[in-house]
Amino acid sequence: MATILVIEDNPANMKLASLLLRHAGHAVLCAVDAESGLTMARTERPDLILMDIQLPGMDGLAATALLKQDPATGAIPVIALTAMAMKEDREKSESAGCDAYIAKPLRYQELFAAIDALLPQGAAA
């Protein structure tokens, strides 16, 4: 079981991600904007972060860049979630430091495959 922080401002997407993750046996932390997500990441030290790219205020790419620059949170894998699945968006998410990229709507097989690939063996089960 892993602790996964979901940073997502859309209530329906948050509910879906939380439901899928809990069903898979993970503990879920929720933040509705980048600022509260950054605070939660620093205090809770989750095993993985699902980061919506389009957030109110600071966007998910800026938040990811801040997480990756911070020695306390830099090693936490970040999966970018976005409704805009263009080639440039994938490149932008990678250059911001995202470890994986998933287009919305969420498909649970793709989500779990990305999580399993990024979590240390044993934590994903």
N, C-alpha and C positions, 0 to 999 in steps of 0.2 A: 504494500500500500504506500502510495506517495501523497504528499500534500501538494495540491496544485492551486495556484492563484489564478483566478479568471478576472481579467480587467476588461470589462465590457459594459457599454452604456445602454444597450438595447435590452429591456427586460425580458423579451421573448428569447433572445439569443443567450442571455445569462441563464435563464431557466433551463433551456435545452442543454447547454454545456454542463451545468451543474448536475442535472439529472443523469446525463451520460457518464460523467466522471464518477459520481457516487455509485451508480449501478455497477461500474467496473471496480468498485472497492476503494476508490481514492477519497481522501479528505479534501474538501473544497473550501477555499477562501474566496470571497467576492469583493471586488472594488468596481465602482461605477465611473471612475475617471482616473487619469494618469497620476495625478498628485496623490490620491489616497492609495492607489496601487503601489507607487514607489515607497510610500511610508510603510505599507503592509509588507512589501518585499524585504525591506530593511529590518523590520522588527520580527517577522515570522520566519524568514528564510525558507520559503517553499522549495520543493524539489524541482518544480517546473512552473513556468508562467505561460498562460494563454493570453496574448495581448491583442486586443482589437486595435486596428490601425487608425480608424476614424473615431476619435474621442473628442468630447467637448474640451475646450482649453488646449492643453498640451496634447499633441497626437501621440499615437502609440510608438511611432518610430523615434521621436525625440525621447520618449520615456525609456525605450529600449537602449538607446545610446547612453543615457545617464546610468542605467543599471549596469551596462557592460563596462563603463569607465570606473565604477565603484568597486574596490577590491572586495568588499563585503558581499556584493551581489553579482559580480562579474561572471562567476562560473555557473550561475543558474541558467539552464536552457530556456530560451524564449521561442514560443511558436506564434508567429504572426497570424492573425485572423483578419481576413478582409473580404469585402463584397466586390472589390475592384480587382479582378484577377487578370491584370494585364502584365505583360512581360516586364515592363519598367517597374511595376509595383513589386514584383518578386525581387528584382535587382536592388530597389531602394530598401526593402526589408532586410536583405542580406548585408548591404553596406552599413545599415544601422546596427547590425549585430544579431539579428534574429537567426536562430538555429534551424528553423523550419518555417514553412509557409503553407497555410491552408485557406482555400477560398470558401466563402460562405455561399450557399447554406452548408452548415456542418454535415458531413457524412461520417458516421461513427467509425466505419472501418478505417478511413483515412486518418481520423483523429487518433484512434488507438494505435495505429501503425507508427505515426509520428511520435507519440508519447513513448511507446515501447522502444523506439530507436534511440531516443534521447535520454531516457532514465537509465541509471545503472542497473545491471541485471539483478533481478530479485525485487527491486522497488516497484517495477511495473506490474508485477503479478498480484 
